[in-house]
Amino acid sequence: MLWLSMILLFPSLLSAGSSPCGSHPFFFGTALDGCPITEERLREVKNDIGVWPEIVVFFLQWPSMKDPTTARFPVESLDAIWNSGAIPCLTWEPMYYSEGREVMVPWQAIVHGAYDGYLKKFATEAAAWNRPFMIRFAHEMNIARYHWGTEPSGYGPESPNIYRRMFRYVVTIFQGAGARNAVWVFCPNAESVPNVSYDATAYWNRMEDYYPGDAVVDVLGMDGYNWGTTQTKANHGWDSQWRTFGTIFRPALETLHRSAPDKPILVFETATVDQGGDKGLWIKNAFETAREWKLNGLVWFQVNKEYDWRINSGQALSYGSFPEPDRCSPHQWIRGLTK
């Protein structure tokens, strides 16, 4: 089983340290589908991979415009994750489902106040929860799949400005409600889609142009996956190839460092298939590279979705020991990021 390899690779993750955090503490996490996240679900994850995740990313959509104030604050998920010793990270998606179709909340409805009731209630309850947690608002904004604030046809040159306005507006409401325990994450995809490498008209879709500013961002993130040889032009519109962790993330890392050189950086979603290469070796190299780059964490997408991305699926190989990370309590580190 791959989880046995994980124990060999990451022995220090089996017990969290409590000594003061160093300059670059490193945390391993998992991203999970579904909501709420329960204590039982987290125990299942621990049993599957052999370690307790130190960050848990989960997903929550916004309510529809019909009655946005009926939506519930995800206190059950936050409590379960916090009580497990991990940092909760809410991926907060300004969209809802209508008749099985995704509907993006119009950006005008956000910045012109139509959702103020929902946002203020959410922010007030966040402040009352009174423990730090990350909010990854409208992630992967630089891919057409997530045309936040507009219809698909509206994804274009105005999208970066629209995104910045939405992000700043939401954070300002939280600040006004005294929700200083909310740690805000700017998290683009590692590769912009579309981009100028194959579409000259996509000059506007650069991740740095979406950055809403140091005043409203606390943590930088990036997402990226190794699709191996699973995708073909005939069936999926593009031909994928086996790509290393470093190949996927290095350009994004350099861009984020230029945008905000003093912010912590984590990978909030990554995983690999095992078609086209060695999954076990990919995992080992990913964690070694993340440590070499002094990232503050790597979150594995622990979901069987388009493919079985789970870290304990597929090949089961061991490649020796993973370097000992700085010993640091996840809760101690996240408290240090609150204002």
SERO-4910 file (N, C-alpha, C, O; in steps of 0.05 Angstrom, whole numbers):
BEGIN
 pado doro    nc1    nc2    nc3   cac1   cac2   cac3    cc1    cc2    cc3    oc1    oc2    oc3
  Met    A     17    -24      0      0      0      0     18     25      0     38     26     13
  Leu    A      8     46    -15     25     70    -17     27     84      9     47     98     14
  Trp    A      6     81     27      8     96     52     32     86     69     42    102     85
  Leu    A     40     61     66     64     52     79     88     66     69    106     73     85
  Ser    A     89     72     43    111     87     32    110    115     43    131    127     47
  Met    A     86    126     47     84    154     57     97    156     84    110    175     91
  Ile    A     92    135    101    104    136    128    134    136    126    148    150    141
  Leu    A    145    121    107    174    121    103    184    147     92    206    157     99
  Leu    A    168    159     75    176    184     62    175    208     82    192    225     81
  Phe    A    154    208     99    149    231    115    146    223    145    125    227    157
  Pro    A    167    212    157    164    202    184    157    224    204    143    219    223
  Ser    A    166    248    199    161    270    218    133    279    219    124    293    237
  Leu    A    117    272    198     89    280    198     71    263    216     48    269    220
  Leu    A     83    242    227     67    224    244     60    237    271     41    229    284
  Ser    A     76    257    279     70    271    304     77    300    301    100    306    293
  Ala    A     58    318    307     63    346    303     81    357    325     79    349    348
  Gly    A     99    374    318    117    387    337    103    411    350     83    420    340
  Ser    A    115    420    372    103    443    386    123    464    392    117    484    406
  Ser    A    148    461    382    168    481    387    163    505    369    147    503    350
  Pro    A    176    528    374    171    552    357    176    547    328    193    532    320
  Cys    A    159    560    312    161    557    283    186    569    272    194    591    281
  Gly    A    199    556    253    222    568    240    213    587    218    189    593    216
  Ser    A    232    596    201    225    615    181    209    603    158    194    616    144
  His    A    212    576    154    198    563    132    186    536    141    195    515    132
  Pro    A    167    536    160    155    511    167    140    499    144    130    513    126
  Phe    A    139    473    143    126    459    121    104    440    131    108    425    150
  Phe    A     80    442    118     58    426    127     47    410    104     46    419     81
  Phe    A     39    385    110     26    368     91     -4    369     95    -14    367    118
  Gly    A    -20    372     74    -49    373     77    -63    357     56    -51    345     38
  Thr    A    -90    355     59   -107    342     40   -130    360     33   -141    374     50
  Ala    A   -138    360      7   -162    373     -2   -183    352     -5   -179    331    -18
  Leu    A   -207    357      6   -229    337      7   -254    349     -6   -260    372     -3
  Asp    A   -268    332    -20   -294    341    -31   -316    337    -10   -312    323     10
  Gly    A   -339    349    -16   -362    346      3   -361    366     26   -339    375     33
  Cys    A   -384    371     37   -386    389     60   -412    381     74   -433    379     61
  Pro    A   -412    377    101   -390    383    119   -368    362    119   -372    339    111
  Ile    A   -344    371    129   -322    353    135   -326    344    164   -326    361    182
  Thr    A   -328    319    169   -333    309    196   -309    296    208   -289    291    194
  Glu    A   -310    292    234   -288    279    248   -284    250    237   -261    241    234
  Glu    A   -306    237    230   -304    210    219   -290    210    192   -273    193    186
  Arg    A   -296    230    175   -283    233    149   -253    237    153   -237    225    139
  Leu    A   -245    253    172   -217    258    176   -203    233    187   -180    228    179
  Arg    A   -216    217    203   -204    192    212   -200    173    189   -180    159    188
  Glu    A   -219    173    170   -217    156    147   -192    164    130   -177    147    120
  Val    A   -188    191    127   -165    200    112   -139    192    126   -121    183    113
  Lys    A   -139    195    152   -115    187    167   -109    157    163    -86    149    160
  Asn    A   -130    141    164   -127    112    161   -118    105    132   -102     86    128
  Asp    A   -127    121    113   -120    115     85    -91    122     79    -77    107     65
  Ile    A    -81    144     90    -54    153     82    -33    150    104     -9    153     99
  Gly    A    -42    143    128    -23    137    150    -14    160    166      1    157    186
  Val    A    -23    185    160    -15    208    175    -40    227    178    -58    226    161
  Trp    A    -40    243    198    -60    264    201    -53    287    183    -30    297    185
  Pro    A    -71    297    166    -64    321    151    -62    345    169    -77    347    189
  Glu    A    -44    363    163    -40    387    179    -55    412    168    -58    432    181
  Ile    A    -64    409    143    -82    429    131   -104    412    117    -98    392    105
  Val    A   -129    422    120   -151    408    106   -166    429     90   -178    448    102
  Val    A   -166    426     64   -180    444     46   -207    432     40   -209    408     33
  Phe    A   -228    448     42   -255    439     34   -269    461     18   -259    483     16
  Phe    A   -291    454      6   -304    471    -14   -332    478     -6   -347    461      4
  Leu    A   -340    503    -10   -367    513     -4   -375    533    -25   -362    553    -30
  Gln    A   -399    528    -37   -410    547    -56   -427    568    -41   -436    564    -19
  Trp    A   -432    590    -55   -449    611    -45   -478    603    -49   -484    585    -66
  Pro    A   -497    616    -35   -525    611    -40   -534    626    -65   -520    643    -75
  Ser    A   -558    619    -75   -569    633    -98   -578    661    -90   -580    667    -66
  Met    A   -584    677   -109   -592    705   -104   -621    706    -93   -629    728    -84
  Lys    A   -636    684    -94   -664    685    -85   -666    692    -55   -682    708    -47
  Asp    A   -649    679    -39   -649    684    -10   -622    677      1   -618    657     14
  Pro    A   -602    695     -3   -575    688      4   -570    686     34   -550    675     42
  Thr    A   -587    698     51   -582    698     79   -588    671     92   -583    667    116
  Thr    A   -600    651     78   -606    626     89   -582    607     91   -583    587    105
  Ala    A   -560    614     78   -537    597     78   -524    595    106   -525    615    121
  Arg    A   -513    572    112   -502    567    139   -472    571    139   -458    563    119
  Phe    A   -461    582    160   -433    583    164   -423    555    170   -436    541    185
  Pro    A   -400    546    158   -391    518    160   -378    511    187   -355    501    187
  Val    A   -391    517    209   -378    514    235   -372    484    240   -352    478    254
  Glu    A   -389    466    231   -383    437    236   -357    429    223   -341    415    236
  Ser    A   -352    437    198   -327    430    185   -304    443    199   -283    430    203
  Leu    A   -306    469    205   -284    483    218   -277    470    245   -254    467    251
  Asp    A   -298    464    260   -293    451    286   -279    424    283   -259    419    297
  Ala    A   -288    408    265   -277    381    261   -247    383    253   -230    369    263
  Ile    A   -242    401    235   -214    404    225   -196    415    247   -174    405    251
  Trp    A   -205    436    260   -189    449    281   -184    429    304   -161    427    314
  Asn    A   -205    414    312   -202    395    334   -183    372    327   -173    359    345
  Ser    A   -179    367    301   -160    346    293   -131    356    294   -112    340    291
  Gly    A   -127    382    299   -101    393    300    -92    407    274    -70    416    272
  Ala    A   -110    407    254   -103    418    228   -113    446    224   -129    456    240
  Ile    A   -103    459    204   -112    486    196   -134    482    176   -131    469    156
  Pro    A   -158    494    181   -179    493    161   -174    514    139   -166    536    144
  Cys    A   -179    505    114   -178    523     92   -204    521     75   -208    500     62
  Leu    A   -220    541     77   -246    542     62   -241    552     34   -232    575     30
  Thr    A   -246    536     14   -247    545    -14   -275    555    -19   -294    540    -22
  Trp    A   -278    581    -20   -304    595    -20   -310    603    -49   -298    621    -60
  Glu    A   -330    590    -61   -335    593    -90   -360    609    -94   -382    600    -87
  Pro    A   -358    633   -106   -381    650   -111   -397    640   -135   -398    652   -156
  Met    A   -410    617   -131   -427    604   -151   -447    587   -137   -444    581   -114
  Tyr    A   -468    580   -152   -488    561   -141   -499    544   -164   -493    550   -187
  Tyr    A   -514    524   -157   -525    506   -178   -554    512   -182   -570    515   -162
  Ser    A   -562    513   -207   -591    516   -214   -597    497   -236   -586    498   -258
  Glu    A   -615    478   -230   -623    457   -249   -599    442   -259   -597    436   -283
  Gly    A   -580    436   -241   -557    421   -248   -535    437   -263   -515    425   -272
  Arg    A   -539    463   -265   -520    479   -280   -506    499   -260   -518    510   -243
  Glu    A   -480    502   -265   -465    521   -248   -473    549   -257   -473    556   -281
  Val    A   -478    566   -237   -484    594   -242   -465    611   -226   -465    610   -201
  Met    A   -448    627   -239   -430    645   -225   -445    669   -215   -461    681   -230
  Val    A   -440    676   -190   -453    700   -179   -443    724   -195   -418    728   -196
  Pro    A   -460    741   -206   -451    764   -221   -434    783   -204   -441    788   -181
  Trp    A   -412    792   -215   -395    809   -199   -409    835   -190   -403    845   -169
  Gln    A   -428    844   -207   -442    868   -199   -459    864   -174   -462    881   -157
  Ala    A   -470    839   -171   -486    832   -148   -469    833   -122   -479    838   -100
  Ile    A   -443    827   -126   -425    827   -102   -417    855    -95   -421    864    -73
  Val    A   -405    869   -114   -393    896   -107   -414    918   -105   -408    939    -95
  His    A   -439    913   -114   -460    933   -111   -479    927    -88   -500    940    -85
  Gly    A   -472    906    -72   -486    902    -47   -508    882    -45   -520    878    -24
  Ala    A   -515    868    -67   -537    849    -66   -531    825    -48   -550    813    -38
  Tyr    A   -506    820    -43   -499    798    -25   -489    807      2   -477    792     17
  Asp    A   -492    832      8   -482    843     33   -493    829     57   -479    824     77
  Gly    A   -519    821     56   -531    807     79   -517    781     84   -511    774    107
  Tyr    A   -512    766     63   -498    740     66   -470    745     75   -461    731     94
  Leu    A   -456    763     63   -428    768     70   -424    778     99   -406    769    113
  Lys    A   -442    796    107   -439    807    135   -446    786    156   -433    784    177
  Lys    A   -466    769    150   -473    748    168   -450    727    170   -443    719    192
  Phe    A   -439    720    147   -417    701    146   -393    712    161   -380    698    177
  Ala    A   -387    738    157   -364    750    170   -368    752    200   -349    748    215
  Thr    A   -392    759    209   -398    761    237   -394    733    251   -383    732    273
  Glu    A   -404    712    238   -401    686    249   -372    676    248   -364    662    266
  Ala    A   -358    685    228   -329    678    227   -315    691    250   -298    678    264
  Ala    A   -321    716    256   -308    730    278   -315    716    305   -299    714    322
  Ala    A   -341    708    307   -349    695    332   -336    668    336   -332    659    358
  Trp    A   -329    654    314   -315    629    316   -288    632    329   -279    615    345
  Asn    A   -275    655    323   -253    665    338   -228    647    338   -212    648    356
  Arg    A   -225    631    317   -200    616    312   -192    621    283   -209    625    266
  Pro    A   -166    622    278   -158    628    251   -164    606    231   -161    582    237
  Phe    A   -172    614    207   -175    595    186   -171    610    160   -174    634    158
  Met    A   -163    595    139   -157    607    113   -183    607     96   -200    589     98
  Ile    A   -186    629     80   -207    630     61   -193    633     33   -181    653     28
  Arg    A   -197    613     17   -186    613    -10   -209    622    -29   -225    606    -39
  Phe    A   -212    648    -32   -235    659    -46   -231    657    -77   -211    666    -88
  Ala    A   -251    645    -90   -252    644   -119   -225    636   -131   -212    651   -145
  His    A   -218    611   -125   -192    601   -133   -190    597   -163   -210    596   -177
  Glu    A   -166    594   -173   -160    587   -201   -174    606   -221   -185    598   -241
  Met    A   -174    631   -214   -188    652   -229   -176    656   -257   -188    669   -274
  Asn    A   -152    646   -262   -138    650   -288   -143    627   -307   -128    624   -326
  Ile    A   -163    610   -302   -171    590   -322   -201    595   -329   -217    602   -312
  Ala    A   -207    590   -355   -234    595   -364   -255    578   -350   -278    586   -349
  Arg    A   -247    556   -340   -265    539   -325   -278    554   -302   -302    549   -296
  Tyr    A   -264    572   -290   -275    588   -268   -277    618   -276   -259    634   -269
  His    A   -297    624   -291   -301    651   -301   -316    667   -280   -339    676   -284
  Trp    A   -304    670   -256   -317    682   -233   -328    710   -240   -315    727   -253
  Gly    A   -353    714   -232   -366    739   -235   -380    744   -261   -395    764   -264
  Thr    A   -377    726   -281   -389    730   -307   -399    704   -319   -394    683   -308
  Glu    A   -413    706   -341   -419    683   -358   -394    674   -372   -374    690   -373
  Pro    A   -393    650   -383   -369    642   -397   -360    661   -419   -337    666   -424
  Ser    A   -380    673   -432   -373    692   -454   -361    718   -443   -348    733   -459
  Gly    A   -364    723   -418   -353    747   -406   -324    744   -396   -312    763   -387
  Tyr    A   -313    720   -398   -286    715   -390   -267    727   -411   -265    717   -433
  Gly    A   -253    748   -403   -236    762   -423   -220    784   -411   -214    783   -387
  Pro    A   -213    805   -426   -195    826   -416   -203    840   -391   -186    850   -376
  Glu    A   -230    841   -385   -239    854   -360   -238    836   -336   -241    845   -313
  Ser    A   -233    810   -340   -234    791   -318   -215    797   -295   -223    794   -272
  Pro    A   -189    804   -300   -172    810   -278   -182    833   -260   -181    831   -236
  Asn    A   -192    854   -273   -202    876   -257   -227    868   -242   -231    876   -219
  Ile    A   -245    853   -254   -269    843   -240   -261    827   -216   -273    830   -194
  Tyr    A   -242    809   -219   -233    792   -197   -222    809   -174   -229    805   -151
  Arg    A   -205    828   -180   -193    844   -159   -215    859   -144   -213    861   -119
  Arg    A   -235    870   -158   -256    885   -145   -272    867   -126   -278    875   -103
  Met    A   -279    842   -135   -294    824   -118   -278    817    -93   -288    817    -71
  Phe    A   -253    810    -97   -236    801    -75   -234    824    -54   -238    819    -30
  Arg    A   -228    847    -63   -225    870    -44   -251    876    -29   -251    882     -6
  Tyr    A   -273    875    -44   -299    881    -32   -305    861     -9   -314    869     13
  Val    A   -301    835    -15   -308    815      5   -290    818     30   -299    816     53
  Val    A   -264    821     26   -245    824     48   -252    849     65   -251    848     89
  Thr    A   -260    870     52   -267    895     66   -290    890     85   -291    901    107
  Ile    A   -310    875     76   -333    869     94   -324    853    118   -333    858    141
  Phe    A   -306    834    114   -296    818    137   -280    836    156   -283    834    181
  Gln    A   -265    854    145   -250    872    163   -268    890    179   -263    895    202
  Gly    A   -290    899    166   -309    915    180   -324    900    202   -333    912    222
  Ala    A   -327    874    199   -340    857    219   -321    848    241   -329    834    260
  Gly    A   -296    856    239   -277    848    259   -267    819    257   -256    808    276
  Ala    A   -271    807    233   -263    779    229   -233    778    222   -226    770    200
  Arg    A   -217    786    240   -188    786    235   -176    758    236   -153    754    229
  Asn    A   -192    738    244   -182    711    244   -184    698    216   -174    675    212
  Ala    A   -196    712    197   -196    702    169   -170    708    155   -162    731    153
  Val    A   -156    688    145   -131    691    132   -136    687    102   -145    665     94
  Trp    A   -132    708     86   -141    708     58   -119    697     39    -96    705     40
  Val    A   -128    679     21   -110    665      3   -116    673    -26   -139    672    -35
  Phe    A    -95    682    -40    -97    686    -69    -85    662    -82    -61    657    -79
  Cys    A   -101    647    -97    -92    621   -107    -99    617   -137   -120    606   -143
  Pro    A    -82    626   -155    -86    620   -183    -78    591   -190    -66    577   -175
  Asn    A    -86    583   -214    -76    558   -226    -47    562   -234    -39    584   -241
  Ala    A    -32    541   -234     -3    543   -241      1    552   -270     21    564   -276
  Glu    A    -18    546   -287    -17    554   -315    -43    568   -323    -65    558   -317
  Ser    A    -41    592   -335    -64    606   -344    -76    593   -369    -61    585   -387
  Val    A   -102    590   -369   -116    578   -392   -140    594   -399   -159    596   -384
  Pro    A   -139    608   -423   -119    606   -444    -94    623   -438    -94    638   -419
  Asn    A    -73    619   -454    -49    635   -451    -36    640   -478    -43    627   -498
  Val    A    -17    658   -479     -6    666   -504     12    645   -518     20    649   -541
  Ser    A     18    624   -504     35    603   -517     20    590   -540     32    578   -558
  Tyr    A     -7    591   -540    -22    580   -562    -45    598   -571    -59    591   -590
  Asp    A    -49    621   -558    -70    639   -565    -61    668   -561    -60    678   -539
  Ala    A    -54    681   -583    -43    708   -581    -62    728   -569    -54    749   -559
  Thr    A    -88    722   -570   -108    740   -560   -111    738   -529   -126    754   -517
  Ala    A    -97    719   -517    -99    715   -488    -78    731   -472    -71    723   -450
  Tyr    A    -69    753   -484    -48    770   -471    -57    780   -443    -40    785   -426
  Trp    A    -83    782   -440    -94    794   -415    -94    774   -392    -97    782   -369
  Asn    A    -91    748   -397    -96    727   -377    -69    719   -364    -59    698   -368
  Arg    A    -59    738   -348    -34    733   -333    -41    733   -303    -55    751   -293
  Met    A    -31    713   -288    -39    711   -260    -32    735   -244    -47    742   -225
  Glu    A    -10    749   -250     -2    772   -235    -22    795   -237    -24    812   -219
  Asp    A    -37    796   -259    -56    817   -263    -82    813   -246    -97    832   -243
  Tyr    A    -86    790   -235   -108    785   -218   -102    792   -189   -121    793   -172
  Tyr    A    -77    795   -182    -69    799   -154    -83    823   -142    -79    846   -152
  Pro    A    -99    820   -121   -114    843   -110    -99    861    -91   -110    882    -83
  Gly    A    -75    854    -84    -59    873    -68    -51    862    -41    -66    846    -29
  Asp    A    -29    871    -31    -19    862     -5    -38    868     18    -38    853     38
  Ala    A    -53    889     16    -71    897     38    -93    877     44   -104    876     66
  Val    A   -100    860     23   -122    842     27   -114    812     23   -131    795     24
  Val    A    -88    807     19    -78    780     15    -58    774     37    -40    790     42
  Asp    A    -62    750     50    -43    742     71    -25    719     62     -2    717     71
  Val    A    -36    702     44    -21    678     36    -24    675      6    -46    681     -5
  Leu    A     -3    665     -7     -4    659    -36     -7    629    -40      5    613    -24
  Gly    A    -21    621    -60    -25    593    -66    -23    588    -96    -23    607   -112
  Met    A    -20    563   -103    -21    555   -131    -30    526   -133    -24    510   -115
  Asp    A    -45    520   -154    -56    493   -158    -45    482   -184    -40    497   -203
  Gly    A    -41    456   -186    -31    444   -211    -31    414   -208    -25    403   -187
  Tyr    A    -36    400   -231    -38    371   -231    -20    360   -254    -16    372   -274
  Asn    A    -11    335   -249      2    320   -270    -18    301   -282    -25    281   -270
  Trp    A    -27    307   -306    -47    290   -320    -34    267   -334    -49    250   -346
  Gly    A     -8    264   -334      5    242   -347     -2    240   -376     -2    260   -391
  Thr    A     -9    216   -385    -17    212   -413    -46    207   -416    -55    193   -434
  Thr    A    -62    217   -397    -91    211   -397   -107    226   -417   -129    218   -425
  Gln    A    -97    250   -426   -113    267   -443   -104    266   -472    -80    267   -478
  Thr    A   -123    264   -490   -116    264   -519   -133    285   -533   -155    293   -525
  Lys    A   -121    295   -554   -135    316   -570   -162    307   -580   -181    322   -581
  Ala    A   -163    282   -589   -187    271   -600   -210    270   -580   -233    276   -586
  Asn    A   -203    263   -555   -224    259   -534   -227    283   -515   -249    287   -504
  His    A   -206    298   -511   -206    319   -491   -199    347   -501   -201    366   -486
  Gly    A   -190    349   -526   -183    374   -537   -154    382   -533   -145    403   -543
  Trp    A   -138    365   -519   -110    371   -516    -95    345   -510   -107    325   -500
  Asp    A    -69    344   -516    -52    321   -510    -36    327   -485    -20    346   -485
  Ser    A    -40    311   -465    -24    315   -440      1    298   -441      3    279   -456
  Gln    A     20    305   -424     45    289   -422     53    289   -393     45    306   -377
  Trp    A     70    270   -386     80    268   -359     97    292   -352    117    298   -366
  Arg    A     90    306   -330    105    330   -322    112    328   -293     96    320   -276
  Thr    A    136    336   -286    145    336   -259    132    359   -243    122    378   -254
  Phe    A    133    356   -217    123    377   -199    137    403   -205    125    424   -206
  Gly    A    164    402   -208    179    427   -213    172    440   -240    170    464   -241
  Thr    A    167    424   -261    159    435   -286    132    449   -285    128    470   -297
  Ile    A    114    437   -270     87    448   -267     87    474   -252     74    494   -260
  Phe    A    102    476   -230     99    498   -212    120    520   -213    115    542   -203
  Arg    A    143    515   -224    165    535   -223    157    562   -235    161    582   -222
  Pro    A    145    563   -259    138    589   -270    118    604   -252    121    629   -248
  Ala    A     99    590   -241     79    603   -223     93    613   -197     87    635   -188
  Leu    A    111    598   -187    125    606   -162    140    632   -167    140    650   -151
  Glu    A    154    633   -190    170    657   -196    152    681   -199    159    703   -190
  Thr    A    129    678   -212    110    700   -215     99    709   -188     97    733   -183
  Leu    A     91    691   -171     80    698   -145    101    712   -128     95    731   -114
  His    A    126    703   -129    147    716   -114    150    745   -123    156    763   -107
  Arg    A    148    750   -149    150    777   -159    127    794   -149    130    818   -143
  Ser    A    103    782   -148     79    797   -140     80    804   -110     71    826   -102
  Ala    A     89    786    -93     89    791    -64    111    774    -52    106    753    -42
  Pro    A    136    784    -52    159    769    -44    159    761    -15    174    742     -8
  Asp    A    143    774      2    145    768     31    122    751     41    120    746     65
  Lys    A    104    742     23     81    726     32     88    696     32    104    687     16
  Pro    A     76    681     51     80    652     51     67    641     25     48    652     15
  Ile    A     79    619     15     68    606     -9     64    576     -4     82    563      7
  Leu    A     41    567    -11     34    538     -9     22    528    -35     11    544    -50
  Val    A     25    503    -40      9    489    -61    -17    479    -48    -16    463    -29
  Phe    A    -39    489    -57    -65    482    -44    -80    459    -58    -98    448    -46
  Glu    A    -72    452    -82    -82    429    -95    -61    418   -114    -50    432   -131
  Thr    A    -54    393   -110    -38    379   -130    -43    349   -127    -53    339   -107
  Ala    A    -36    334   -148    -38    305   -149    -27    296   -176    -22    312   -194
  Thr    A    -24    270   -178    -15    258   -203    -30    233   -209    -38    218   -191
  Val    A    -34    227   -234    -44    201   -243    -20    183   -244      3    191   -239
  Asp    A    -25    157   -250     -2    139   -254      1    129   -282     17    111   -287
  Gln    A    -15    141   -301    -12    134   -329     10    151   -342      7    175   -344
  Gly    A     31    138   -350     52    152   -364     78    155   -349     97    166   -359
  Gly    A     78    146   -324    102    149   -308    100    135   -281     83    119   -277
  Asp    A    118    142   -263    121    129   -237    108    147   -216    120    167   -208
  Lys    A     85    140   -206     71    157   -187     86    160   -161     88    182   -149
  Gly    A     97    138   -151    112    139   -126    136    157   -127    141    173   -109
  Leu    A    151    156   -149    174    173   -153    165    202   -156    178    221   -146
  Trp    A    142    207   -170    132    234   -173    126    247   -146    132    270   -141
  Ile    A    114    231   -128    107    240   -101    133    248    -86    134    269    -74
  Lys    A    152    230    -87    177    235    -72    190    261    -83    198    278    -67
  Asn    A    192    264   -109    204    288   -120    188    313   -114    200    335   -111
  Ala    A    162    311   -113    145    334   -107    151    345    -79    154    369    -76
  Phe    A    152    327    -60    158    337    -33    186    346    -29    191    366    -15
  Glu    A    205    334    -42    232    344    -41    235    371    -54    249    389    -43
  Thr    A    221    375    -76    222    401    -90    209    422    -73    219    445    -71
  Ala    A    186    416    -61    171    435    -44    189    444    -21    189    468    -14
  Arg    A    204    426     -9    221    433     13    245    450      3    253    469     16
  Glu    A    256    442    -20    278    457    -31    270    486    -37    286    504    -33
  Trp    A    246    490    -47    235    517    -53    227    532    -28    219    555    -30
  Lys    A    227    519     -5    219    531     20    189    539     19    181    560     30
  Leu    A    173    523      7    144    527      8    135    521     36    147    506     51
  Asn    A    112    533     44    102    528     71     83    504     72     74    497     94
  Gly    A     77    492     50     60    469     51     53    458     24     55    472      3
  Leu    A     43    433     24     34    420      0      8    405      7      8    389     25
  Val    A    -13    410     -7    -39    398     -2    -46    379    -25    -47    387    -48
  Trp    A    -51    354    -18    -57    334    -38    -87    332    -43   -103    332    -23
  Phe    A    -96    331    -68   -124    328    -75   -132    299    -71   -129    283    -89
  Gln    A   -142    293    -47   -148    266    -39   -176    257    -47   -193    252    -30
  Val    A   -181    257    -74   -207    253    -84   -206    235   -109   -187    237   -125
  Asn    A   -225    217   -111   -228    200   -135   -249    214   -153   -273    211   -148
  Lys    A   -239    230   -172   -257    247   -188   -255    240   -217   -264    218   -225
  Glu    A   -243    257   -234   -238    250   -262   -221    225   -264   -226    207   -280
  Tyr    A   -202    224   -246   -184    200   -242   -181    196   -213   -188    213   -196
  Asp    A   -169    174   -206   -165    169   -177   -139    183   -169   -117    172   -171
  Trp    A   -143    208   -160   -120    225   -153   -108    218   -126    -86    227   -119
  Arg    A   -122    202   -110   -114    198    -82    -85    189    -79    -75    173    -96
  Ile    A    -72    198    -59    -43    193    -55    -38    164    -49    -16    154    -53
  Asn    A    -58    150    -39    -55    121    -32    -66    103    -54    -70     79    -49
  Ser    A    -70    113    -78    -79     97   -100    -56     91   -120    -36    105   -120
  Gly    A    -60     71   -136    -40     66   -157    -15     52   -146    -16     35   -129
  Gln    A      7     61   -157     33     48   -151     39     50   -121     32     70   -108
  Ala    A     52     30   -110     60     30    -82     90     25    -80     99      2    -76
  Leu    A    104     46    -82    133     44    -82    145     61    -59    134     82    -53
  Ser    A    167     53    -48    180     69    -27    208     78    -38    222     63    -51
  Tyr    A    214    103    -32    239    114    -42    256    125    -19    271    144    -24
  Gly    A    254    114      4    271    123     26    258    144     43    234    147     43
  Ser    A    275    160     57    264    179     77    262    206     65    278    215     48
  Phe    A    241    220     74    237    248     67    251    266     88    250    259    112
  Pro    A    264    288     79    278    305     99    260    315    121    236    321    116
  Glu    A    271    316    145    256    325    168    248    355    165    266    371    162
  Pro    A    222    361    166    214    389    164    217    403    191    221    390    212
  Asp    A    216    430    191    216    444    216    193    435    233    170    431    224
  Arg    A    198    431    259    176    423    277    161    449    285    172    468    296
  Cys    A    135    448    280    119    472    284     90    464    286     80    448    269
  Ser    A     76    474    306     47    468    308     33    483    286     37    508    283
  Pro    A     15    470    270      0    484    249    -16    508    261    -18    529    249
  His    A    -28    503    284    -44    525    297    -27    548    305    -35    571    302
  Gln    A     -3    543    314     15    564    322     23    581    297     23    605    298
  Trp    A     28    567    275     35    581    251     13    599    240     17    622    234
  Ile    A    -11    588    239    -34    603    228    -41    627    246    -50    648    236
  Arg    A    -38    623    272    -44    646    290    -24    669    284    -31    692    287
  Gly    A      0    662    276     19    683    270     13    699    246     25    720    241
  Leu    A     -6    690    229    -13    704    205    -38    722    208    -44    738    191
  Thr    A    -51    720    231    -74    737    236    -66    765    244    -45    769    256
  Lys    A    -82    784    237    -75    812    242    -87    821    269    -83    844    277
***
